[in-house]
Amino acid sequence: MKATGHRYIVTDDYILSGEPIILGTRTPVRAIVELWRQGIAPEAIPAHLPHLTLAQVFDALSYFSDHQDEIQWHIERNRTPEELIDPLVRQP
């Protein structure tokens, strides 16, 4: 496990291939960023991910602010290809 300079954010080569995660969990920073981008306020994210504290959420968003290209790369890498999404649930 490697520290990142952010109190709650670490990387571990054995968890999600070293993608930044919340310390003590397998929750990637990208999961928090994606909820936030959907319009969910940081204060409401722990209701969606109840194993996280508000401090962890804000630290993940702070990490994202400092490492936007890296997190965006993880988001794109984990995106479901459009052709695999059922047409009934695709976003317009």
N, CA and C atoms as an extended XYZ file, in Angstrom:
276
Properties=species:S:1:pos:R:3:atomname:S:1:resname:S:1:resid:I:1 pbc="F F F"
N         0.846       -1.170        0.000 N   MET     1
C         0.000        0.000        0.000 CA  MET     1
C         0.898        1.243        0.000 C   MET     1
N         0.518        2.210       -0.828 N   LYS     2
C         1.314        3.430       -0.942 CA  LYS     2
C         0.469        4.651       -0.593 C   LYS     2
N         1.071        5.536        0.183 N   ALA     3
C         0.417        6.798        0.513 CA  ALA     3
C         0.430        7.702       -0.717 C   ALA     3
N        -0.484        8.656       -0.751 N   THR     4
C        -0.583        9.556       -1.901 CA  THR     4
C        -0.386       11.023       -1.546 C   THR     4
N        -0.234       11.335       -0.283 N   GLY     5
C        -0.192       12.724        0.127 CA  GLY     5
C        -1.568       13.241        0.528 C   GLY     5
N        -2.576       12.412        0.346 N   HIS     6
C        -3.939       12.708        0.796 CA  HIS     6
C        -4.252       11.695        1.894 C   HIS     6
N        -4.717       12.184        3.010 N   ARG     7
C        -4.891       11.345        4.204 CA  ARG     7
C        -5.663       10.046        3.961 C   ARG     7
N        -6.743       10.101        3.214 N   TYR     8
C        -7.605        8.935        3.045 CA  TYR     8
C        -7.439        8.210        1.720 C   TYR     8
N        -6.528        8.661        0.882 N   ILE     9
C        -6.371        8.071       -0.449 CA  ILE     9
C        -5.051        7.315       -0.524 C   ILE     9
N        -5.131        6.061       -0.969 N   VAL    10
C        -3.945        5.221       -1.115 CA  VAL    10
C        -4.024        4.485       -2.449 C   VAL    10
N        -2.918        3.859       -2.797 N   THR    11
C        -2.919        2.935       -3.933 CA  THR    11
C        -2.351        1.619       -3.437 C   THR    11
N        -2.806        0.546       -4.027 N   ASP    12
C        -2.342       -0.789       -3.683 CA  ASP    12
C        -2.362       -1.599       -4.971 C   ASP    12
N        -1.191       -2.065       -5.385 N   ASP    13
C        -1.095       -2.800       -6.644 CA  ASP    13
C        -2.007       -4.019       -6.688 C   ASP    13
N        -2.433       -4.515       -5.527 N   TYR    14
C        -3.286       -5.705       -5.463 CA  TYR    14
C        -4.778       -5.383       -5.436 C   TYR    14
N        -5.113       -4.103       -5.366 N   ILE    15
C        -6.519       -3.693       -5.362 CA  ILE    15
C        -6.743       -2.791       -6.572 C   ILE    15
N        -7.622       -3.220       -7.470 N   LEU    16
C        -7.967       -2.467       -8.683 CA  LEU    16
C        -6.726       -2.054       -9.471 C   LEU    16
N        -5.728       -2.916       -9.487 N   SER    17
C        -4.496       -2.691      -10.262 CA  SER    17
C        -3.806       -1.373       -9.920 C   SER    17
N        -3.908       -0.960       -8.663 N   GLY    18
C        -3.207        0.241       -8.226 CA  GLY    18
C        -3.966        1.538       -8.409 C   GLY    18
N        -5.239        1.449       -8.776 N   GLU    19
C        -6.067        2.651       -8.915 CA  GLU    19
C        -6.247        3.301       -7.545 C   GLU    19
N        -6.258        4.626       -7.441 N   PRO    20
C        -6.446        5.280       -6.139 CA  PRO    20
C        -7.789        4.887       -5.507 C   PRO    20
N        -7.721        4.506       -4.240 N   ILE    21
C        -8.888        4.055       -3.484 CA  ILE    21
C        -8.948        4.773       -2.142 C   ILE    21
N       -10.089        4.636       -1.478 N   ILE    22
C       -10.241        5.151       -0.119 CA  ILE    22
C        -9.593        4.161        0.841 C   ILE    22
N        -8.735        4.650        1.699 N   LEU    23
C        -8.025        3.831        2.679 CA  LEU    23
C        -8.992        2.921        3.436 C   LEU    23
N        -8.655        1.640        3.516 N   GLY    24
C        -9.464        0.678        4.259 CA  GLY    24
C       -10.653        0.143        3.490 C   GLY    24
N       -10.785        0.530        2.226 N   THR    25
C       -11.901        0.070        1.401 CA  THR    25
C       -11.362       -0.355        0.038 C   THR    25
N       -12.256       -0.805       -0.808 N   ARG    26
C       -11.934       -1.060       -2.209 CA  ARG    26
C       -12.639       -0.031       -3.098 C   ARG    26
N       -13.105        1.056       -2.496 N   THR    27
C       -13.847        2.075       -3.223 CA  THR    27
C       -12.879        2.999       -3.950 C   THR    27
N       -12.979        3.037       -5.281 N   PRO    28
C       -12.072        3.915       -6.027 CA  PRO    28
C       -12.517        5.376       -5.978 C   PRO    28
N       -11.551        6.250       -6.062 N   VAL    29
C       -11.837        7.684       -6.120 CA  VAL    29
C       -12.802        7.972       -7.264 C   VAL    29
N       -12.662        7.272       -8.387 N   ARG    30
C       -13.525        7.530       -9.549 CA  ARG    30
C       -15.000        7.324       -9.218 C   ARG    30
N       -15.313        6.401       -8.311 N   ALA    31
C       -16.718        6.164       -7.946 CA  ALA    31
C       -17.319        7.404       -7.290 C   ALA    31
N       -16.553        8.051       -6.454 N   ILE    32
C       -17.019        9.265       -5.783 CA  ILE    32
C       -17.142       10.400       -6.790 C   ILE    32
N       -16.155       10.511       -7.658 N   VAL    33
C       -16.175       11.556       -8.687 CA  VAL    33
C       -17.380       11.382       -9.603 C   VAL    33
N       -17.683       10.162       -9.984 N   GLU    34
C       -18.818        9.933      -10.881 CA  GLU    34
C       -20.148       10.282      -10.205 C   GLU    34
N       -20.294        9.978       -8.931 N   LEU    35
C       -21.514       10.382       -8.217 CA  LEU    35
C       -21.630       11.901       -8.172 C   LEU    35
N       -20.527       12.557       -7.870 N   TRP    36
C       -20.492       14.019       -7.790 CA  TRP    36
C       -20.841       14.629       -9.153 C   TRP    36
N       -20.319       14.060      -10.234 N   ARG    37
C       -20.615       14.558      -11.581 CA  ARG    37
C       -22.079       14.328      -11.965 C   ARG    37
N       -22.730       13.388      -11.330 N   GLN    38
C       -24.161       13.153      -11.583 CA  GLN    38
C       -25.028       14.162      -10.842 C   GLN    38
N       -24.383       15.050      -10.095 N   GLY    39
C       -25.117       16.095       -9.394 CA  GLY    39
C       -25.385       15.806       -7.936 C   GLY    39
N       -24.818       14.738       -7.422 N   ILE    40
C       -25.004       14.408       -6.008 CA  ILE    40
C       -24.021       15.244       -5.195 C   ILE    40
N       -24.542       15.999       -4.253 N   ALA    41
C       -23.695       16.847       -3.408 CA  ALA    41
C       -22.749       15.976       -2.579 C   ALA    41
N       -21.535       16.470       -2.332 N   PRO    42
C       -20.597       15.683       -1.514 CA  PRO    42
C       -21.201       15.230       -0.187 C   PRO    42
N       -22.008       16.104        0.432 N   GLU    43
C       -22.617       15.769        1.725 CA  GLU    43
C       -23.607       14.609        1.616 C   GLU    43
N       -24.137       14.363        0.425 N   ALA    44
C       -25.105       13.284        0.220 CA  ALA    44
C       -24.445       11.977       -0.214 C   ALA    44
N       -23.206       12.014       -0.613 N   ILE    45
C       -22.543       10.800       -1.114 CA  ILE    45
C       -22.470        9.704       -0.054 C   ILE    45
N       -22.201        9.997        1.226 N   PRO    46
C       -22.209        8.909        2.210 CA  PRO    46
C       -23.552        8.179        2.325 C   PRO    46
N       -24.644        8.802        1.921 N   ALA    47
C       -25.931        8.099        1.908 CA  ALA    47
C       -25.949        7.035        0.810 C   ALA    47
N       -25.193        7.255       -0.254 N   HIS    48
C       -25.092        6.300       -1.362 CA  HIS    48
C       -23.999        5.267       -1.118 C   HIS    48
N       -22.974        5.676       -0.393 N   LEU    49
C       -21.852        4.790       -0.039 CA  LEU    49
C       -21.669        4.875        1.485 C   LEU    49
N       -22.540        4.211        2.242 N   PRO    50
C       -22.580        4.421        3.693 CA  PRO    50
C       -21.344        3.983        4.471 C   PRO    50
N       -20.443        3.269        3.829 N   HIS    51
C       -19.205        2.882        4.508 CA  HIS    51
C       -18.174        4.013        4.494 C   HIS    51
N       -18.498        5.120        3.806 N   LEU    52
C       -17.581        6.253        3.736 CA  LEU    52
C       -18.027        7.386        4.640 C   LEU    52
N       -17.041        8.144        5.114 N   THR    53
C       -17.325        9.349        5.897 CA  THR    53
C       -17.290       10.554        4.968 C   THR    53
N       -17.824       11.651        5.430 N   LEU    54
C       -17.790       12.874        4.643 CA  LEU    54
C       -16.345       13.329        4.426 C   LEU    54
N       -15.495       13.137        5.417 N   ALA    55
C       -14.077       13.503        5.265 CA  ALA    55
C       -13.427       12.702        4.136 C   ALA    55
N       -13.750       11.422        4.030 N   GLN    56
C       -13.199       10.596        2.951 CA  GLN    56
C       -13.693       11.084        1.595 C   GLN    56
N       -14.962       11.458        1.519 N   VAL    57
C       -15.530       11.958        0.263 CA  VAL    57
C       -14.816       13.234       -0.162 C   VAL    57
N       -14.679       14.168        0.755 N   PHE    58
C       -14.014       15.424        0.406 CA  PHE    58
C       -12.548       15.201        0.043 C   PHE    58
N       -11.889       14.260        0.700 N   ASP    59
C       -10.498       13.981        0.352 CA  ASP    59
C       -10.409       13.366       -1.040 C   ASP    59
N       -11.366       12.516       -1.399 N   ALA    60
C       -11.386       11.940       -2.746 CA  ALA    60
C       -11.577       13.036       -3.793 C   ALA    60
N       -12.464       13.985       -3.532 N   LEU    61
C       -12.669       15.082       -4.472 CA  LEU    61
C       -11.449       15.993       -4.537 C   LEU    61
N       -10.768       16.166       -3.422 N   SER    62
C        -9.530       16.933       -3.407 CA  SER    62
C        -8.454       16.224       -4.230 C   SER    62
N        -8.371       14.898       -4.059 N   TYR    63
C        -7.413       14.114       -4.848 CA  TYR    63
C        -7.725       14.266       -6.332 C   TYR    63
N        -9.002       14.185       -6.679 N   PHE    64
C        -9.410       14.352       -8.074 CA  PHE    64
C        -8.979       15.717       -8.596 C   PHE    64
N        -9.179       16.753       -7.801 N   SER    65
C        -8.792       18.099       -8.212 CA  SER    65
C        -7.303       18.175       -8.535 C   SER    65
N        -6.494       17.459       -7.782 N   ASP    66
C        -5.044       17.447       -7.990 CA  ASP    66
C        -4.598       16.485       -9.088 C   ASP    66
N        -5.448       15.512       -9.455 N   HIS    67
C        -5.061       14.445      -10.400 CA  HIS    67
C        -6.164       14.159      -11.415 C   HIS    67
N        -6.708       15.200      -12.022 N   GLN    68
C        -7.855       15.038      -12.910 CA  GLN    68
C        -7.575       14.115      -14.095 C   GLN    68
N        -6.433       14.247      -14.731 N   ASP    69
C        -6.128       13.400      -15.888 CA  ASP    69
C        -6.068       11.926      -15.500 C   ASP    69
N        -5.454       11.637      -14.371 N   GLU    70
C        -5.335       10.250      -13.907 CA  GLU    70
C        -6.720        9.643      -13.637 C   GLU    70
N        -7.555       10.364      -12.901 N   ILE    71
C        -8.877        9.828      -12.556 CA  ILE    71
C        -9.754        9.726      -13.801 C   ILE    71
N        -9.659       10.701      -14.680 N   GLN    72
C       -10.435       10.624      -15.928 CA  GLN    72
C       -10.019        9.396      -16.737 C   GLN    72
N        -8.739        9.076      -16.739 N   TRP    73
C        -8.253        7.880      -17.436 CA  TRP    73
C        -8.889        6.627      -16.830 C   TRP    73
N        -8.975        6.546      -15.504 N   HIS    74
C        -9.602        5.390      -14.845 CA  HIS    74
C       -11.095        5.325      -15.169 C   HIS    74
N       -11.746        6.473      -15.226 N   ILE    75
C       -13.173        6.504      -15.574 CA  ILE    75
C       -13.370        5.958      -16.985 C   ILE    75
N       -12.592        6.437      -17.924 N   GLU    76
C       -12.717        5.980      -19.311 CA  GLU    76
C       -12.386        4.493      -19.449 C   GLU    76
N       -11.373        4.055      -18.746 N   ARG    77
C       -10.949        2.651      -18.805 CA  ARG    77
C       -12.034        1.711      -18.280 C   ARG    77
N       -12.842        2.183      -17.363 N   ASN    78
C       -13.871        1.346      -16.746 CA  ASN    78
C       -15.263        1.568      -17.316 C   ASN    78
N       -15.373        2.411      -18.319 N   ARG    79
C       -16.671        2.694      -18.930 CA  ARG    79
C       -17.143        1.478      -19.730 C   ARG    79
N       -18.423        1.180      -19.626 N   THR    80
C       -19.016        0.096      -20.405 CA  THR    80
C       -19.150        0.564      -21.850 C   THR    80
N       -18.635       -0.206      -22.809 N   PRO    81
C       -18.761        0.193      -24.214 CA  PRO    81
C       -20.237        0.360      -24.603 C   PRO    81
N       -20.512        1.373      -25.377 N   GLU    82
C       -21.883        1.709      -25.784 CA  GLU    82
C       -22.611        0.513      -26.389 C   GLU    82
N       -21.912       -0.271      -27.179 N   GLU    83
C       -22.565       -1.400      -27.847 CA  GLU    83
C       -22.987       -2.513      -26.879 C   GLU    83
N       -22.471       -2.485      -25.654 N   LEU    84
C       -22.841       -3.487      -24.657 CA  LEU    84
C       -24.000       -3.036      -23.771 C   LEU    84
N       -24.405       -1.781      -23.921 N   ILE    85
C       -25.503       -1.252      -23.104 CA  ILE    85
C       -26.827       -1.527      -23.814 C   ILE    85
N       -27.770       -2.094      -23.100 N   ASP    86
C       -29.089       -2.378      -23.665 CA  ASP    86
C       -29.705       -1.067      -24.150 C   ASP    86
N       -30.237       -1.053      -25.374 N   PRO    87
C       -30.845        0.164      -25.917 CA  PRO    87
C       -31.947        0.754      -25.031 C   PRO    87
N       -32.610       -0.069      -24.229 N   LEU    88
C       -33.686        0.435      -23.371 CA  LEU    88
C       -33.181        1.283      -22.214 C   LEU    88
N       -31.904        1.163      -21.873 N   VAL    89
C       -31.379        1.926      -20.751 CA  VAL    89
C       -30.317        2.952      -21.146 C   VAL    89
N       -30.035        3.055      -22.432 N   ARG    90
C       -29.026        4.026      -22.905 CA  ARG    90
C       -29.491        5.451      -22.637 C   ARG    90
N       -28.530        6.293      -22.300 N   GLN    91
C       -28.808        7.724      -22.138 CA  GLN    91
C       -28.989        8.345      -23.516 C   GLN    91
N       -29.931        9.267      -23.689 N   PRO    92
C       -30.125        9.903      -25.015 CA  PRO    92
C       -28.944       10.772      -25.391 C   PRO    92
